[in-house]
């Protein structure tokens, strides 16, 4: 398995884990802010690590501006990276698969919330 694939799996599992931890163990306000902050740092770090691993594995030289953009504007920079270096089809597949994964995670969180709290989002 490639490093970029491993980091992608770790990224999505971490994202789901943070969402489920916040749902199942409702923290206080200060604990929520700490967990969200740590979760964001972890997700940004894993996203940047995936980007670097993917570009190295595909022997793509990226600019410093694109690397900075991935950290601050990943939702725009990653589809741009895919379309610029791998074509429009690759960018659409990438964006579509990210959307499907996010919908799956949010559906899972909603279902667990319904089971734990007996209703919709609390």
N, C-alpha and C positions, 0 to 999 in steps of 0.2 A: 504494500500500500504506500502511495506517495505521501510525503509530508503534508502537502496541501490538502489532501483528502482527509488525513488524520486531524488536521487543525480545523477543517470545516465541520467534521463530526463533533469534535470537542466544543466548537463554538455553539452549535445548535443545541447540544445537550446542556451546556452551561446556561444558555438563554432560557431554555425550558425549566431548568432547575431553579434559577432565580425566580422566575414567575411562579412556580409551584410552591417554593418556600414562602414567598410573600403571601400566597393565598392560604395555604394550610395552617401556617403559624402567623396569624395577624400580629405584626409588631406594633409598638408604640410609634408615635410620629418621629422621634429622634432615631429609633432603630430603623425605621423605614428609610429615612434619608441616608443613613450609613449603608444599609444594604443596597439601595439603588445606586449610590455612589460607587461602591465596590463592584457591583454588577456592571456598571457602565465602563469602569476601568478595565475589567476583565474582558468584556465583549469587544471594546475598542482594541485592546492589545491582541486578542485572538484574530480579529478581523485584519489588522495590519500584518500580523504574522502569516496569515493565510495568503494575503496579497503578495508579500515578499517571496514566500515559498512558491506560489504559483508562477510568478514572473521569472524566478530562477529556473524552475523546472522546464518552462517553455522557452527559456533563453531569450527573454524579452528585457531590453534595457528601458527602464522607465525614468522619467524626469523627477527631479526633486519636488517640483510643484505637484505632480500627480501623487507622490508619496504623502505630501502634506495634506492634499485634498482627501485622500483615503482616510486619514485620521479624523478630519473635521467634517467632511461631507461624503461619507461612505455611500449613502443612498444615490448620489449622483456620480461620484467618481468611479465606483466599481462597474456599473453598466458602461460608462465611457471607456474604461480600460478594456473591457471585454469587446466592445464594438470596434475600438481603434486597432487593437492588435489581433483579434480573432474573427472579426466580421459581425455584421448585424444579426445574423442568425444565432451566433453564440451569445450575443448580448440579450437577445429575446429569450432564449432558453434559460440563461442564467437568471434574468429578472423574473421570469415565470416560475422557476423552481424556488426562488427565494420567497415569492408570494405564496406559493402552495405550502411551503414549510411554515411560514408565519401563520397562515390560516389554520393549519393543523395544530400548531402550538396553542393558539388562542382558543380553538375549539376544545382542546383537551383541558385547558385551564377553566373554561366556562363549564364543561361537564363536571369536573371535579368540584368546582364551586357550587354547582347545583346539588351535588351529593353531600358535600360537607355542610353547607349552610341552608340547604333546602329551598333554594330559589336562584334567581339570576345573580348578576354581579352585585356584590355587597359594598 
